[in-house]
């Protein structure tokens, strides 16, 4: 699958998580950062989105310890939460 198709698919997955809160977090993160992602970053996010929303949100807001496999620059960006825009 080419990069454009992968990113389109990943955008859909990020924005259709099942709860609005997870959509804003995962989708907002994708919209803000995906244009600059390397192929390795894309693989990381594809795999990361297989995790449960409650875990992703807990790691992002710091109520659960981030598992070692997710620790790194992508998680550091996710934990900033500066990419979430809630529509009015």
Helices and strands as residue ranges (DSSP letters): H 3-15, H 20-33, G 34-36, H 39-48, H 53-61, G 68-70, H 73-80
